[in-house]
Amino acid sequence: MVRSYKRKTTPTYHLETLRKAVDEVKTGKINSYQAAKKYNIPRMTICDRVNNKKGIVKESRGPPTVIDRENELKLANGLRVMEKYGFGLTSKETLDLVTVHMSENNYKTPFKNNRPGYDWFADFKKRHNLSLKRPQAVEMSRKVACDPFIVNEYFDTLDGVLSELNVKRKT
């Protein structure tokens, strides 16, 4: 498959409109010509749906994803949480995680050794609006600086200095 394939034609009608048109033609209220004019949908598209040549109208285009939608969402949310707490994964580590998940749950995959490739990963990131980044050294130093022992030591020292200068507020 071409990595940057772009669909040449995009339908100008909504799925719900197509369903209405097909229902009206099937019930005999109007014929396919009238439905095409009324809903501004190509006549052959309506005919194909009425005669079941194209099958059920799907919400999404293309083949189904390898991992079901629910598990993909869980994985994406898990990656977001890990990144938020400073444990972001690289693309290689993420692919390793997905490989383990697929092996443990016995997914039938088109991938070699149940390991998805970088194209799958790029599409996964695009589907879930992810931009995975490893935590930077600066972020880790900030995290260490927020260590409660260091912060408590600072406030103990500050308390001592304020007591020495007699500036401490009495409560």
Summary of the structure (lengths in Angstrom):
residues: 171
radius of gyration: 28.7
end to end distance: 72.4
largest distance: 93.8
contacts: 353
relative contact order: 0.07
helix: 57%
strand: 0%
